[in-house]
Amino acid sequence: MATQGTGRQPKYQRIADALRDAIQAGEYGPGDRLPGENDLMATFEVARMTARQALSVLQSEGLTESRKGAGVFVRTFRPLRRKGIQRLAQSQWGEGRSIWSADTDDRTLVVDQMRVTEEAAPERIATVLGIESGEATWVRSRRFVLDGKPILLATSYLPASLVAGSPITQEDTGPGGTYARLAELGFKPVHFREEIRSRMPSSSEADQLGLATGTPVILICRTAFADEGRAVEVNEMTLDSASYILEYDFDA
């Protein structure tokens, strides 16, 4: 493992860089234990706090995970490649496939928490949907778990006037999911808009996603539009940034 670095960098950053290089070079593979604080203190001749900071950098980047009483290990979880364009194609949900199947390949994605309720629309949602603030919407809140790890919180809002009495108000919406059911109701999505930003998680988000300290979340707000630009769904998603690669593949 290299121990050289620019003298102008903080010591903890130089150690983190050396450990990261070693992981990327294969010196430490998935599931391997990294040198502990005592080892790093001796190798780099630094204080315990400096060694601890270096290990924390790698955890915040999603490269490692801490196991209480055992040490810090290279993560075995493989990030999910979210194919932002292919997954929303009509050929996906229009043929009865989940949009998630475009991302997961042979991996196991499950919804382990689900809540479907009729609620008054918050003002921010009502504005996008073109309805009155407080007007009824059906809200679908879910937590998605991949390979046993929580990776995503998602909450969809749909006007009650469009979807009342349909399978969209049930936990199981059927083949093709919400978008296939909207199409059957005469409100087929023909256009999507996604807005993306990042921030640090709230304590509730960190708890639900099992995030390591310092790990940010990615926020994606997707709006689905039917003909004539009518917004028919707003989906607010909170992603574990260390669990995702966002891929957008399109022609010039």
N, C-alpha and C positions, 0 to 999 in steps of 0.2 A: 504494500500500500504506500503510495507516494506521500511524502511529508512536506514537500516544497510548496510555496505559495508566495504571493506578493506580500511584501512586508507592510503594505498600506491597508491590507484587509484585516478586519478583526480576527483574532486568533480562532475564535469559535467557528467563523466562516471558513477559514482555511482548513480546519479539521473536517467540517461538513463537506467541503469540496473534495477532500481526499477520500472520504468514505463513499461519497456519491460516485466518484470515478471508479472506485473498487467494485461497487455494486454493478455499474454499467459494464465493467470489464469482465464480470463473471467471477471475481474473486469471492464474492458472497452471492449465493443464489437464493431463490425464493425459499423462505423458511429458515435460512441460516441466521445464527445469532451474531450480532455485531460486537466488536470489542466494548466492554463495559466502561463505566466512568473511570475506574481505577486503572484499566489498561490504557485508556486515552491519556490520562494524567501522566503516566510514566512515559509513554511514547512521545508525546508532544511537549512534555514538561510544562503543563498548565494546571491551573487550579480546578477543583471539582466543578465549580459553577460554569467555567468555560467549557469543560467536557460535556456537561449537562445541556448547555445551550446548543452545542454542535449536534447532539443527538435529537434535540427538539426540532432543529431545522429540518432534518430528514423526515421526522414524523409529520410536520406541517406540510411537507411536499407530497405526502402520501406514499413515500417510498418504504417506510418502516412502520412498525406498530410495537407498542410497549406491552409486555405481558407482566403483570404484577408478580414480583418475586422471582422472575426468570430472566429479565433483560429486554433488550430491544432487538427485534428480528426483522429481516427483509420481508415485506409483505408478499403473501402468496396470491392475493386477489389480483386477477387480471382486469384492467379497466374495460368498461363496456364502450364499444365504438358506436355512438349514436349517429345514425345516417339520416341527417336532418331533412333531406329531400326525398330519398327513396321511400322512407317509412310512411310518408303522407300521400303517396301516389294512390289514385283511385284503384289502380290495379292491385293494390295491397288490400285495403279494407273492403273494396267493392267486390272482391271474390271470396269474402268471408274469412280472411286472415287478419289476425291482430296486427296493428302497426308495430308492436314490439317484436314480432317475429323477424322483422327486417334487421333488427339489431343483435338479437341474442344467438343466432345460429343454433348450436346444440346445447346451449347453456339453459339452466332452469331459472326462470323469472316467475315469481309468484306475488300475488297481492295478499299480504298477511293482515292488513287492517283495511276495513272498508266501512264507509258511512254514507248513506244516501238519504238526504233530507230535503224538504221544501222550506226555503228560507227567503226572507226579504233581501233583495239585492243591495249590496253595499254601493255607495255612490260611484266609486271608481269602476265597478263592474257594470252598473246601470248605464253609465256614460258610453261605454264601448258597445254594449248590446242595443243601445238606442231605446231603452225603456225608462220608466220613471224610477227614481231612487225609492227603494222600499217595495217595489213591485216583486211579485213572487218569482223565484227561480228554483230550479232543481239543482242541488249541489251534490256532486260526487267527489268525496275525499278518499284518497287511497295512499297506502304506503307500499312501495315495491321493494322486493328483496331478491337479490341475485346471488346465486351460489351461497345462500345463507346469510348474506350481508345486506342490511338496509342501504339503498342507494338513492331513493327518490321519494319525495312527497308530492302529490299532485291533487289539485282541487279544481274541478270543472264546474262552470256555471252555465246553465241553459235556461232560456225563458220558459216559465211554466206554461205560458199560452201556446207554445209550440209542442211541448213534449208531454204534457199531462196525460196520464193513462197509457203511455207507451212503455216498452221495456227499458227505456232510458231511466225510468224512475225506479227500476229494480236493480239489485246488485249485479245480476247476470244480464247483460244487454244482448247476448247472443252473438252468433258468428259475425265478424267484421266490426263488432263493437258499436260505439255511439255513432260514428259517422255513417255506418251502413243503415242504422235505424233512422237517422236524420234523412237519409236519401229516401227511405220508404215513406217518410212523412211528407215528402215533397220539398225538403230543404237540404238537398244534397250539397255538401261543401264543394265549392269549385275554386276556392282561393284560400291560402293561409298566410298569416303574418306572425313571425316570431320576433320578440324583442328579448335581448340577452344582456344581463349585467351580472356583477358579482359583488358579494359583500361577506362580512363575517356572520356566522349564524347566530340566531337567538339561542337562549339556553334550551328552549323547548325543541328547536330544530336540531341542535347538537345532540340532545338526548335521544330523539326519535331516530336519528341517523347513525348514532353511535360514533360521532366524530371525535378524532383526536384533537387535543387543544391546539389552536392556531390554524385549523383547517377551514378554509372559506367554502362557501356554497355558491353554486351557479343558479341564477334565477332566470327561468324562461317563461315568458308569458305569450301563449299562442292564442290567436283569434282565428276562428273558422268562419268563412263567409259563404253564404249561398248566393244564388243569382241576384243581380242588381245590387250587390255590395251589402246584403243584409247579414249582419253578424249573428251567428246562431250558437256560438259557444266561445267562452273564454276559459282557458286552462292555465292556471298558475302553478308552475313546477319549481321545486327546490331540489337541486341535485348536489350530492356529495362531489365536490370538484375533483377529489382524488380518485373517484371511481369512474370517471367519464373521459372519453375523447369525443369531442364534437366534430363530426365530419360533414362537410358540405361539398358535394361533387356535382358540378354542372358545366355545361358547355359555354364557351365564350359567345 
